[in-house]
Amino acid sequence: MLKDSDNSFKRMIGGIAQQLVHAEHGVGNSVIRLPLLYPSGANVVVRVEGAEDRYFVSDSGFGYHEADLMGATLIYARHGKSIADNAGVRFDNQAFFVIEASRDQLPGAVVTIANCSQEAATLSAYKLAERKSVDEGDALYERLITVFPRQDVVKHAEIIGSSETKWPVAALVTVPSFSQKSIFEPVTKFHASVVNAAAKFHDISRLENAPARIVVIRKKAEFGPWLGLLSQAASVIDAEVPNATLRKLAEAA
């Protein structure tokens, strides 16, 4: 009985392993789907071609395609070269590849190419989110100084949270007549931007007399469950709200 149970467990694990790694075979090549994800949520795939103990292994530019969907191909190409150099593989500004891998080298080559492709796409998404955050932060500051006196708006301020972590914030607004401070922070629909803002505002919210936290986003519907995550520690508003709403939020802090 114990032996049957053990065999059943092994079959179950084998089935899970087959679901995690899937291969599709063509003429002279195979495509392997691995349990690694690109920023879009798509699986990382690696193509293997060749025969007679000499195989060409490549991501076929799938990572580059991910970057293209984000509008981050220049970032991808810029960082791809150093990622390839560090891993000991090649990169042609679009695809990561190994020209000749032996049969024994194939598992390592497949994993290395997959990791390079994922790392480049993920880094591209992160850098793009950083750039967009800076751009939107600058635009938000320019708008805030039309709503409040310029001297009451500090760009790129720093707040020390309850954990003693120093958090950079896009803009800090002080309303002297109400003795209130409010943080205004743009957040983009990238994982890194949302998680950073959530961690930042949860820490700041635990301060005594914590400043108000106002997250400014575009198209709330596109944020899905992330909207609830942000709402736990900040007021979330649409970027298109009237200036009167910004003032009301700052004065009500």
N, C-alpha and C positions, 0 to 999 in steps of 0.2 A: 504494500500500500504506500509506504513511504517512497519507494522507488518510482511508482507511477506519478505521485505528486511532484517529485523532483523532475521527472521528464516533462510533465505538463508546464512546470515553471520555466524550464529551459525553452520549450516551444513558444511560450508566451514572449519571453525575452527575444528570441529569434525573430518573431513576428514584428515586434517593436523596432528592432534593428533594421529590418527590411523596409519598414515604413519611413524611417528616418533618412535612409540613403536609398535613392531610386536611380536606376540606370535605364536609358533609352538607347537602343542600338540602331545604327544606320549602316550604310555600306561603307566599310572601311573606317568608321568612327563610332564613338559612343559618347553620350552626354550623361554626366553624373550629377544628380541633384543632391546637395548636401544639407545637413541640418544647421546651416548658417544663413542668416538673413541680411539682406540689404536694407537700407533705411526705409524703403517703400514697403517692406514686409515680404518681398519676393525672396525665394530661395537662391542661394549662390549656386551657380552651375559651372562645371568644368568639362571641357571637351578633350577627348583623347583620340589621337589618330596614329596610324602606323602599324608596323608588323615586324616580325623577325628581330625582336628584342630592341627595337629602336622606335620610341614613341614621342610624338609631339603633344605636349600638354598645354592647354591655354584656357583662359576664361572667355575667349572669343569676343572680348570687348563688352561683355554684359555689365561689368562694373562701370565702364564708360557710359553705357546706355543709361544706367541709373543716374549718373551725374548729369547727363544731357537732359533727362526729365526734370531735374531740379534747376537747370540753368547753371551748372557748376563744372562744365567741362574744362575750363581753364585751370580751375583749382585742382581738379583731378589729375590733369597732365602735370601740373607743377609738383605735386607731392608724390605722384606715382613712381617717378624715377628713383627717389631716395628710398621708397618702400621696397622697390625691386632690388636695388643695390644691397640693402640690408638683409634681404632674404636670399640673395644669390641667384636671382632669376632675371629675366629680361623684360623690358617694357618698351613699347613703341609709341607711346603717348595715348594709346587706346587700350591695348590688350597686354596682359601679363602672360608670359609663356616660358616654357622650357623646350628647347629645340630637340634634344635627344635625351630620353630617359630610358634606362634599361628596365626590364621586367621587375627587378628587385627594387628599383628606385621609384616605380610608379606610385605606390601609396603615398610616399613622402612628397613627391612632386605634385600630386593632386591636392593634398592638404595645403601645401605651401602656396600654390596658385590661388586656391580658394580663399585663404586667409589674406593674401595680398589684395585681391579684388575687393573683399569685404572691407578691409581696413581703409583702402583708398576711397571707397564710396562713402563710408561712415565719416571719415575725416573731411571729405568734401561737404557733406551735409552740415557738419559741425561748424566749419569755417564759413559756410554760406549763412548759417544762422547768426553767427557772430557779426558778420558784415551787415546783414539786414537789421540786426538789433541796433548797431551803431547808427545806421542811416535813419532808422525810425526814431531812435532816441534824439538825434539832432533835429528831426522834423518836429517832434513833440515839444522840444525845448523852444523852438521858434514860435510855436503856437502858444505855449504857456506865457511867454513874455508879452503876448498881445492881450492876454486875459488878466494877468497880474503885473504889478510893477516889476520891472526888470531886476531891481535889487532884492526882491523877495523870492526870486527863483535861482536856485543854485544848480548848475549843470554838472553832471558826473560827481555827485556828492558821495559821501561814504558814511554808512551807518554801522555801528557796532551792535550786533545782535546779542541775545541773552546768552549765547554760547561763547561770547567774546570774539566771534568771527567778524572780520571787517567785510561788509558787503558794499560793493559799488551799486549805486542806483542812478537811473537816468536823470532824474530831476527831483529836487526837494523844494517844495513850496511852503513858505511861511506866511500866515495871515496874521500880522501883528495885532490887529484889533480884536482877534479872537484867540490869540496866543496858541495858535494851532499850527502843526506841521503835517504835511502830506507828501507821500512819495508817489510819483507818477512814473510808471514803468511800462514801456511797450513790450509785448511778448509776441513772438512769431509762432507759427504752427509747426515748429520743429521740436522734437523730443528734448533736445538739449536746452532750448530756450524755456520750455514749460517747466522742466524739472528744476532748473536753476532758479527760476522765479518762485516756484512753490517752496523750495528749501529756504530761500532767502526770506520770504515773507512769513513763513511759519516761525522762523527764528526771531525775526524782528517783532512779530506780534506778541511774543512772550515778555517783551520789555514792559516795565512800569511806565505808564503814560506813553505808550508806543505811538508813533506817528501813524496816521491813516495810510493805508496801502491801496493804491488805485492802479489796476492793470488795464492797459489800453490795448485792445486787439482789433483785428479786422475779421469780419464774417464769423460771428460766434458759432454758426451752424457747422463750420468746418473743424471746430476743435473737439467735437464729440465729448467723450468722458473727461478729457483734459480740462474742460470748462469747469466741471465740478471740483476737480483737484485745485484749480486756481481760486475758486470761490471760497474754499475753506479758510483761506488766510488773507483774502483781499477782495475789494469790490472790483468787479469786472465790467468794463464799459466798452461800447463800440467806439471806434475811432471817429465815427461821424457824428457823435453827440454834439449838441450845440455848446458854445462856450459857457453859457449860463449853467449848464450841468457841471462843468469842471469847477466853476467857482462855488457852486452849491456843495459839492463834495468836499472841497477844501475847507469851507467855512463850517461844515458840519462835523469835521473830524474830532 
